[in-house]
Amino acid sequence: MVSIPFKMVLVMCSLLTIAMQYDSSFVRAASVKERLPIEHVSKEQEPPSMSIPDHPQLNALRHLTWLHTAAFDITGDREPEQIGLLGMQENPRSSYCQLVYLIWKDVKANRSSVTYIQGGYHPRMQIGDLNGDHKNDVLVQLPTASHRAAKSNYHLYTIRNHEVVSLPTPQPLQVDAKLEENYAVSLRAGDAQPLTIDITDRKKKYDAAGYYKEGKLLQLQPDTSFTTTPYHMLNLVNWNKKRTMDLAGVQIVHGLNKEDPVALVQSVWTWEKGKWKLLHVYMQKAFL
């Protein structure tokens, strides 16, 4: 039996709890009693009442609304600045924003910055120091559809010399998946322990699709094209209980189609020497 680091179990449970909150019909994970909420090192002040800055990118736009606002120290001066997501919603009945901007305002110094991101549904921010410069960074999540199981685009930003600068997010892991005899799937990802998943609970589906007959792999089977999503979720976590935060992501491996999630792949990343370093990988079966 493979030994799983207890911290990995806790982080995994946090992310999977969020996944099930997104869509209870999406996946069921193995039940674990302990639940660890996603932690943020920084203490957020009361969400500020922000005014729309006078800026050339914004002055000609209509239907602008604040989507998410917060007060954090993001410049390292130990004073909270205002940070917010401003969106343009032409259709009040839709949650889609054609344009989304990241707004940073230092009210005391009378400075502000406007950064265009892209469109999306229900944009949200997570804030914490990821790169160890003692300044909080901003991870922006932009879901691509209104339903809860929709994939999201993620953008990471930091403040340098009072300007918003984009940082890369970790590249999704490449997962190698292959059908094996007796209704099984073998998976390899990063430095994780290889995993073999039993899919006998999906016997009828895989038999009907022409992959198996009585548990034997058919030689003239259809092309097996397992697909792995980009990050379905990407969240700030405090993996090593240090001052800086890390990123934990969840990817989904699909079998026959998007209605056939085979496995969940969880990875934890830390920023080191100007790039993302993979700390841990864990895979487990996704239950229908």
N, C-alpha and C positions, 0 to 999 in steps of 0.2 A: 504494500500500500504506500502511495506517495505521500510524503510529509509536506504539508502546506504551512508556510509561515503564518502565525496567528494574525499578524498585522495585515497580511494579504487577504485573509478571510474577512477581516473587519472592513477593509476598503472595498472588497468585492461585494460584501453585503450592502454597504452604503449605496454603491452604484446600481446594484440590482434592485434594491428597494426603490430607487428613483425610476429605474426602467419599468418596474411593474406599476408604479404610480402613473407613468406615461401611458401605458396601455396594458390592462390586466390580461388581455387575450394574446399579448405579444409573446412573452416567454414566462415560464415558471422556473425559478432557480431552486437548487437544493436548499431546504430550510435550515437556517442557522439561527439560534436564539439571540445572539448578540447583534445589536444594530448600532453602528457608529455614524453619527451625523457628519456630513462634510464640514470640516473645520476651516475657519478663516482666522489667521493670526491677528489681523488688524481689527481694531474696534471701530465699527461704523457709528457715526453720529446720526442724529435724526435726519431723515431724508430732507434735503433742502427744498425750499420753494425757489426754483430757478427761473430766471428771465431769459428769453431768447436773445442771444447777442446780436449786435449790429455787425453783420458780416456779409460780404458780397455773395457768398454761396447760398445764403439764406434769405436775403432781403427780397428776392423776387418770388419766393415760394409761398404757397398758401397751404392751408390745412395741416400746419405743423402742430405736433403735440408731443409732450414729454412721455416717454415710454418707461423709463427707469432712471431714477436719480438717487444719488448717494453723496455722503460727505466723508472723505478720507484724506489722510495725508499721503499724497502721491508725488510730492516733490522732495521729501526728506527734511522739511523744515519744522516738523513736529506740529504743524498747524493744518487743520483740515481744509482741503479745497473742495470745490463742487465738481462733481463728475456726473454726466448724464447722457442718455441716449435720446436723441430727438428724431422723430419720424414724420414723414408726410403720408397721411392717410386720406386719399381722395374719396374713398367710399367708406362712410361711417359704419356701414353694416358689415364690413370686412375687417379682419384683424391684420390684413396684409399692409405693409408699409412699402411704398415704391422706393423711397429713399430713407436711409438711416444714417445719422451723423453721431459721432462721439464728440461731446462737448466737454471741455475742461475749462474751469474758471477759477482764478485766484482773485477773489473779491478784494482782499486787502491790497494786493499789488496792482489791481486793475488790469490783469492780464487774462486773456482767454484764447482758446484754440478750437478750431472746427475741423474735424476729420471725417470725410465721407467714407462709409464702409460699403454697404450694398443694401438691397432690399431683403425683406424677410418677414416672418410671422413672429409675434410675441418676443421681440429681442430682450435679452437679459444680460446682466454683467455679473462677473465674479471678480473680487479684488483681493490681492495679496502680493507679497514680495516673492517673485519666482526666481529672479536672477541674482539675488544676494547683494543688491546695491543699496539696501536699506530704504528703498522707495517702492511703494506699492505699484503693481502692474495690474492691467485691466484685461480680463478675458471676456470677449463678447460672443454670445451664442445667438445665431440667427437661424431658427428652424425654417426649412424650405417648404413646409405645408402646415395647415392649421391643425391636422390631427396629431394626437399625442405621440404616435410612433414614428413621426416624420424624422428624417435625418436632419442634422444641423450643420451649418458652416460655422467655423470658429475663427476668431481673429484676436490676436494678442498685441497689446500696446503697452508702452512705457513712456515716461516723461524724461527727456534729456534737454538740458538748457532751455527749459520752459517750452519745449516743443514736443508734440506727440509723435512717437517713433514706433513703427511696426516691428514686432518680433516674430520669428517663425514659431509655429506650433510643431510638435513632434510628428514625424512622418508615420502614418499608420503601418502596423506590422504586416509583413507578407506572411500569409498562412498557407502552407501546403497541405491539401486534403486529398485523400485517395480512398476509394472503396476497397474493402477487403472481403475475403470469404466469410460466409456465415453472418451476413447482415451486420457489417462493421465498417466504421470509417476511421482511418488513422490520420492524425493531425500533427504537424510540426510548426512551431512559431518561435522565433528568437531563440533564447537559451532555455526555454521551458522544457520540462520533461515531456517527451512525446506522449500523446494521448490516443487511446483507441476507444471509440464510442460504440456502444451496442445500439443498433437501430432496428432490432427485431420488432419493436412497437410500431414500425412503419413498413412492415413486411409487405402488406397489400399494395401500398403505393409504389414501392420500388420494384415489385414483381410486375405490376401493371405497366410501369414505365420501361420494362425490358432490361433491367439491370441484373436481376437474379431469377433463378428457378430452383426452388427447394434449397435455398441458401447458397447455391453455387453461382459464382459470377459467370455471366454469359460472355463468350468470346466476342460475339458480334453485338455487343451492347451499344446503346447510343453514347455519344460523347459525354463524358462525365465532366461537367464544368461547375465545380463548386465556386461560389463567389463569396468574397469577404468585403463587408462594407467598410467605408472610412469610419472614423469615430462616430458611433451612435451617440455616445456621451463623452464629454471631456470635462473633468472637474478638478478644482483645487483641493489638495489633501495635504496634511502634514504627516508625511510618511515616517520620517526619522525624529519627529518631535523636536525639530530644530527651528531656528527663527524663520528661515525661508520655507516657502511652500513648494510642493511638487505637483505634477499633473498626473491624474489617473484617467485612463480611457477604456472604453468598452467597444469592441468590434463584434460583429455577428457573422458567422459562417453559415451560408445558406446552401441547401442541397438541391432538390428538384426545382424549387422556385422560391420566391420571397415568402411563401406561406409555409416553408419547410426549414425553419432555423435549426441547424444541426449543433452548433457550438457557440459559446461565448468566450471571447478572448479578452482578458483584462491585463493591462500593462501600466506600470508606474514609471514616470520619467522625472529626472532632476536636471536642472541647468548647471552645467559644469564646463568651465573654460570656453565659454562662448557658444556652446552647442548643447543639444539635449542628449543625455545619457540614459540608457535603459537600465532601470534598477531591478524590476521583477516582471515576470510574465506568468500568468496562470490561465489555464483553459479548463472548461467544464462543459458538459452536455447541456444543450438548451432543450427544455421540455415543451411539447406542444400544449 
